[in-house]
Amino acid sequence: MAAAVTRRINAGLRADAPDDGADAQNGARPPAARRVNGGGGKDDVWVPVDEPDTPDAGGARPPLFRTYKVKGSILHPYRFLILARLIAIVAFFVWRARHKNRDGAWLWTMSMAGDVWFGFSWVLNQLPKLSPTKRVPDLAALADRHGSSGDLPGVDVFVTTVDPIDEPLLYTVNTVLSILAADYPVDRYACYLSDDGGTLVHYEAMVEVARFAELWVPFCRKHCVEPRAPESYFAAKTQAYKGGVPGELVSDRRRVRREYEEFKVRIDSLFTTIRQRSDAYNTKHAGENATWMADETQWPGTWFEPAENHRRGQHAGIVRVILNHPSCKPRLGLPASADKPLDLSGVDVRLPVLVYISREKRPGYNHQKKAGAMNVMLRVSALLTNAPFVINFDGDHYINNSQAFQGTMCFMLDRRGGGGEDTAFVQFPQRFDDVDPTDRYANHNRVFFDGTMLSLNGLQGPSYLGTGTMFRRVALYGAEPPRWGAVASQIEAMDKANKFGSSTSFVGSMLDGANQERSITPLAMLDESVTDDLAALTACSYEDGTSWGRDVGWVYDIATEDVVTGFRMHRQGWRSVYASMEPAAFRGTAPINLTERLYQILRWSGGSLEMFFSHSNALLAGRRLHPLQPVAYLNMSPYPIVTVFIFFYNLFPVMWLVSEQYYIQQPFGTYLLYLVGVIAMIHAIGMFEVKWAGITLLDWCRNEQFYMIGSTGVYPTAVLYMALKLVTGKGIYFRLTSKQTTASSGDKFADLYTVRWVPLLIPTIVVLAVNVGAVG
């Protein structure tokens, strides 16, 4: 179950991994003084934008992030080609309208409608790309401004998971371990795991994580380990050593690796251990079929053998604090001894807060999947730690760059023009492990992450992409940016309208959570009153009659709740930032094979159509959006409709099999000249995008290839689902994407190459068969 690591490492920093028995290298600065090379870009593509220092009472301050634009020699020809192609398309439509085919009028009409839609889609896709912008955090400037006292704001980290089978437990524990070991003041952030399945195995896995973290986290701090997910760290073959005691790395690494292998054995055996323990206790208590915890109490969540109030989708809410708030002063470890072979005498061994949450589930309620779980975490965390910033991860995404939290703060705390205070969220690109070298299923999706998202950086900001995103808590509460009104008065007005629910403790915490300078609240003992408040906040009925899921928190009733939630914030006037860091801030796991990849695209495309046919339609955005921001959102929502015209064009050759007549625009020579011109220009524009986005030709080709697979096989199903929802009013169910759990000993991509039959492939196969027959 080892997660492969495909990190890109700068050639100048490349060093042999300190494998067991290998020599390590030295010479790194302390973590607080390190500057992460965000890669402002190669000198022949990106140029820095001159930015003045920030004036304040203490004098001018350097900016906390750097902005880069594409150099003029690339940007101006790129824009000229876009304009030239737009003119060519208009001329093409005019010419076609003047040369209508009278004999095959219906074919001409269909092809003309298709060409109009293709042209319209291309304009929607191209207009937001006129000003690509890259923003890179300056960690040295942040360290200079905040000093070594660690007076950074508090952060609540949300991790969501639901099924330990489809989302393997090993990925989840590595995600949490990487968070606990992050290079951020340990007393200023907390980690929350939301287990939407309510299974004891997830809770006991977190208990095991807390125990192993007592060794793993100090080891990471002592040797400045990167990445800080142990599975990825031990799988890496090359890395630069940045710690201060290279002579001890080999023995420490060997010891920690041995402990990690034992930790994995305990994690893998949890299912068996819990079942055996439960069987023994049930035998002891005749007639019971409960699932038992290690302290001989019954687990309040889902049981192995379902029973009333203990089945999947029907159980009480659970909040368990596994690691309490650490002291505010460093606590150094002990010297090496027979029992503790690692010398941690100069290492801070404190661990951040770790909390397990499973919300209440009851029949008859729409629990709203991930969005509902995120809103429960938002409320519970407000009562426990109440950090002004929150960042969310899927269960299979880990921190690949330990300074990623500081990177986000560079954007949130920068005060140039009020920019930081108006920033609702910071989005990082998604990078993936376990992708085959040729990326045959376009899992990396670099055209989108390194092209489209960088372009939106030049407007109001990128859309929210579901994971690896830091939010300003007050923006999640539905408040508008400070320039549109004081936060206190907004919260008071929303409270009077009962938008937040009946919990006075939760509403009372909101103003503190809006203060971006504050740390997290030290956890108090969970007395009866706090426990009652937490039970109310995790209850299914809490949101009844409130604005949760629409104006407050993550948005409900749409499969792509991430994009719609970000859209709501942009519509209110907030900005967002697409951040670039090297090494990549976070990494995740790609879908297991083609079948899972197709289901993933089905969920995205179906959710996009839901967004278009909802109150979150970009045409209803209002005046607070950047003029081109609605165009960008419109490009992200109705795009699956293109399948109607693509499918028509792909089946066009079938008339050569069944008819003596076929349609080609006349005069053919002029028609061919137009086609060659507009197609050549779109490829030339694509090559410019390849240049400034830093992607490869293979990335671009895979994107085009898989777009055709999706548009012929997946998009028709999404359109059909949306039509059924509009007619019946029932929502669309999209299955969870499974991740890789095992790999062949001979080929770690063996499971990825296995093609499992799925009905989504039927339209694509029909298209291939028709075209092969037509050519014949």
C-alpha positions, 0 to 999 in steps of 0.5 A, spaced: 500 500 500 505 504 499 504 511 496 509 512 490 512 519 491 513 523 484 516 529 487 519 534 483 526 537 486 530 542 483 536 540 480 541 544 484 538 542 491 538 534 489 542 529 493 542 522 495 537 520 500 540 518 507 538 511 506 539 506 511 547 506 511 548 512 507 551 519 508 547 525 509 548 532 507 548 538 512 548 546 511 541 548 511 538 554 515 533 554 521 526 553 518 524 560 520 529 563 516 528 558 510 525 561 504 521 556 500 523 557 492 516 558 489 518 558 482 516 565 480 518 562 473 523 561 468 526 568 466 524 567 459 517 566 461 515 570 468 517 577 470 516 580 477 511 585 478 514 592 481 510 592 488 511 598 493 512 596 500 506 596 505 506 603 509 504 602 516 505 606 523 512 602 524 514 604 517 514 601 510 514 593 510 516 589 505 510 585 501 509 578 504 508 575 497 511 576 490 507 577 483 509 575 476 506 576 470 508 573 463 513 577 459 510 581 454 514 578 448 509 572 449 503 575 452 502 580 446 502 575 441 498 570 445 493 575 445 493 577 438 492 570 436 486 570 440 483 576 437 485 574 430 482 567 431 475 570 434 475 575 427 476 568 423 471 565 427 466 570 426 468 571 418 467 563 418 460 563 421 458 569 416 461 565 410 457 559 412 450 563 413 451 566 406 452 559 403 447 555 406 446 548 403 439 547 400 439 540 399 441 538 406 438 543 410 437 539 417 444 537 416 447 544 415 443 547 421 445 542 426 452 543 424 452 550 424 449 550 431 454 545 433 459 550 430 456 556 434 456 552 440 464 550 439 465 558 438 461 560 444 465 555 449 472 557 446 470 564 447 468 563 454 474 559 456 479 564 452 477 570 455 479 569 462 486 567 460 488 574 458 492 576 464 495 570 467 498 571 474 503 567 478 503 569 486 509 566 490 509 567 498 515 570 501 516 566 507 523 570 509 519 576 509 513 573 513 519 570 518 522 577 519 515 581 520 513 576 525 520 574 528 521 568 532 516 568 537 511 564 533 505 570 533 502 567 527 494 566 527 491 560 529 489 555 524 484 549 524 485 543 520 479 539 517 480 532 514 474 529 512 473 521 510 467 516 510 469 509 508 476 506 510 475 501 504 474 506 499 479 511 502 484 506 505 486 507 512 493 508 511 492 514 507 488 518 512 493 516 518 499 519 513 495 525 512 493 526 519 501 525 521 503 530 516 499 535 519 501 534 526 508 535 524 507 541 520 512 547 521 507 551 524 507 554 532 504 547 535 500 551 540 497 555 534 493 550 530 489 544 531 487 538 527 480 535 526 478 528 523 471 528 521 469 520 520 462 520 516 461 513 517 462 513 524 466 507 525 470 505 531 476 503 526 477 511 524 477 513 532 482 507 534 486 509 528 487 516 531 489 514 537 494 510 534 496 516 530 497 520 537 502 515 540 506 514 533 506 522 533 510 522 539 516 519 535 515 521 528 513 529 529 520 530 534 524 526 528 521 531 523 523 537 527 530 534 529 532 533 521 527 537 518 524 532 514 520 533 507 515 530 506 512 529 513 507 523 511 511 517 513 509 513 507 511 518 502 518 520 506 520 513 506 518 511 499 522 517 496 529 515 493 532 522 493 532 528 497 536 534 500 538 534 508 536 540 511 537 538 519 542 540 523 545 533 526 546 529 519 551 524 523 545 522 527 540 521 521 542 514 519 540 511 526 534 515 527 531 514 520 532 506 521 529 506 528 523 510 526 522 506 520 522 500 524 517 503 528 513 505 522 512 498 520 510 496 526 505 502 526 502 500 519 501 493 522 497 495 528 493 499 523 492 494 518 490 489 524 485 494 527 479 491 523 481 484 526 483 487 533 476 490 534 472 485 532 475 480 536 475 484 542 467 485 541 466 478 540 469 477 547 465 482 550 459 480 547 460 473 549 461 476 556 455 480 556 450 474 553 445 477 548 449 483 546 452 484 539 455 491 540 462 494 538 466 495 544 472 500 545 478 498 549 476 501 555 470 496 555 465 501 553 460 500 547 462 505 541 456 510 540 457 510 532 456 504 527 457 497 529 460 491 526 453 488 526 448 493 525 443 495 531 438 500 532 441 507 533 448 503 531 447 502 524 450 506 518 446 512 517 443 512 524 448 513 530 449 519 535 454 524 534 461 523 537 466 528 539 473 526 542 479 530 544 485 525 543 490 530 543 489 536 548 492 543 547 499 543 549 503 548 553 505 555 550 512 554 552 517 549 548 517 542 552 524 539 550 525 531 549 529 526 553 536 524 551 537 518 548 537 512 553 536 504 552 528 505 552 528 511 547 534 510 542 533 517 539 536 523 542 530 528 543 534 533 548 534 539 543 527 538 540 520 540 542 516 534 543 509 538 544 504 535 539 498 540 536 490 538 538 487 532 535 480 531 535 475 526 532 468 528 530 462 524 527 456 527 526 449 525 528 446 521 523 438 519 523 433 516 517 429 521 514 434 527 514 439 529 508 445 529 511 449 533 505 455 528 504 461 532 505 458 539 505 454 537 511 460 534 515 464 540 513 459 545 516 459 540 523 466 541 523 466 548 522 461 549 528 464 544 533 471 547 532 468 554 533 466 552 540 473 548 541 479 552 538 475 557 534 481 559 530 480 565 525 483 561 519 481 554 517 484 549 512 481 543 509 483 536 506 481 530 503 483 524 507 488 522 501 491 529 501 497 530 505 502 536 507 508 535 502 511 542 504 511 543 511 511 550 511 505 550 507 501 554 512 506 559 513 505 560 505 498 561 506 499 566 511 503 570 506 497 572 502 492 572 508 496 577 512 499 582 507 495 588 507 497 592 501 490 595 498 486 591 504 488 585 499 489 580 505 483 582 509 479 581 502 481 574 501 476 569 503 481 563 501 487 561 498 487 555 493 493 551 492 494 546 485 493 539 486 498 534 485 498 527 485 502 521 487 501 514 483 500 516 476 503 512 471 509 516 467 505 517 461 499 520 465 494 516 460 488 518 464 490 525 465 490 525 472 495 531 473 490 535 469 496 540 468 492 544 463 487 546 468 491 547 474 497 550 471 493 554 466 486 556 467 487 557 475 493 561 474 489 565 469 484 566 474 489 569 479 489 575 474 482 576 475 478 576 482 481 569 484 481 562 482 475 557 484 475 553 490 477 546 488 475 542 494 482 540 498 488 544 500 484 550 501 485 555 507 479 559 508 478 566 513 473 563 518 468 569 517 467 568 510 465 561 511 460 564 516 457 568 510 459 575 512 461 580 506 468 583 506 470 589 511 469 594 505 462 592 505 460 593 512 463 591 519 463 584 521 460 585 528 454 588 525 453 583 519 453 577 524 448 581 529 443 582 523 444 575 521 443 572 528 437 576 529 434 572 522 436 566 525 441 564 520 446 560 524 441 556 529 439 556 536 446 555 539 448 562 543 455 559 545 456 558 537 454 565 536 458 568 541 464 565 539 463 568 532 466 575 533 473 572 536 473 567 530 473 574 526 479 576 529 485 574 524 490 576 529 488 571 535 491 564 536 486 558 538 483 557 544 486 552 549 481 546 550 477 546 556 475 540 560 469 538 556 464 539 562 456 537 561 455 544 559 460 544 553 458 536 551 451 538 551 453 544 546 457 539 542 451 534 541 446 540 539 451 542 534 452 535 531 445 534 531 441 532 524 436 537 526 440 543 528 440 546 521 433 546 520 430 553 519 437 556 518 441 558 512 446 553 513 448 550 506 446 556 502 448 563 505 452 560 511 458 554 511 459 550 505 453 550 500 448 544 499 444 540 494 450 540 489 455 535 487 460 540 486 459 544 493 466 546 493 466 550 486 459 553 488 461 555 495 467 559 492 462 562 487 458 565 493 464 568 496 466 571 490 459 574 489 459 577 495 465 581 493 471 577 496 477 575 493 481 569 492 489 567 491 492 561 487 498 560 490 505 557 488 510 553 492 516 549 491 516 543 493 508 543 492 504 544 498 500 538 498 499 532 494 494 527 493 492 520 490 489 519 483 483 515 482 485 507 482 483 506 474 480 508 468 473 506 471 474 510 477 477 516 473 470 516 469 466 516 475 470 522 478 469 526 471 461 524 472 461 527 479 464 533 476 460 534 470 454 533 473 455 537 479 457 543 474 450 542 470 447 542 477 450 549 479 448 552 472 441 550 473 441 553 480 441 560 484 448 559 483 448 560 476 453 565 474 448 569 470 445 571 476 452 573 480 451 581 481 455 587 480 461 585 485 464 580 481 470 582 476 467 583 469 470 576 467 469 572 473 462 570 471 465 568 464 470 564 468 464 561 472 460 560 466 465 556 462 465 551 468 458 550 469 454 548 462 460 545 459 457 538 459 452 540 454 457 540 448 456 533 448 450 534 444 454 537 438 460 533 439 456 526 439 453 529 433 459 530 429 462 524 431 456 520 428 456 524 422 460 519 418 454 514 419 450 517 413 456 514 409 454 507 411 446 508 410 445 514 405 447 515 398 448 523 399 452 526 404 453 533 407 460 537 406 460 545 406 460 548 399 465 550 396 469 545 399 476 549 397 474 555 401 471 551 407 477 547 407 481 553 408 477 556 413 478 550 417 485 549 416 486 556 419 481 556 425 484 549 427 491 552 426 490 558 430 487 554 436 493 549 436 498 555 436 494 559 442 495 552 445 502 552 444 503 559 447 499 556 453 504 550 454 509 555 454 507 560 460 503 554 464 510 550 464 506 544 462 509 539 457 506 537 450 504 530 453 500 534 458 497 538 453 495 532 448 493 527 454 488 533 456 485 533 449 485 526 448 481 525 455 477 531 453 474 527 447 473 520 452 469 524 457 465 528 452 463 522 448 462 517 454 461 521 461 458 528 459 451 524 456 450 521 462 451 527 466 446 531 461 441 525 462 442 525 470 440 533 470 434 532 465 431 527 470 433 532 476 429 537 472 423 533 471 423 529 477 426 534 482 430 528 485 438 529 486 443 526 483 447 520 487 454 520 485 459 514 488 465 515 492 471 515 488 476 509 490 483 509 491 489 504 490 490 500 496 495 494 493 499 494 487 503 488 483 510 486 486 512 487 478 508 493 476 506 498 481 501 501 476 498 494 474 491 496 477 491 502 474 492 499 467 486 494 468 480 496 464 474 494 468 468 495 464 463 500 465 457 502 461 460 509 461 464 507 455 458 504 451 458 511 447 465 512 446 465 505 443 459 506 438 463 513 436 469 509 434 466 503 431 462 508 427 468 512 424 472 505 423 466 503 419 465 510 415 473 510 413 472 503 411 
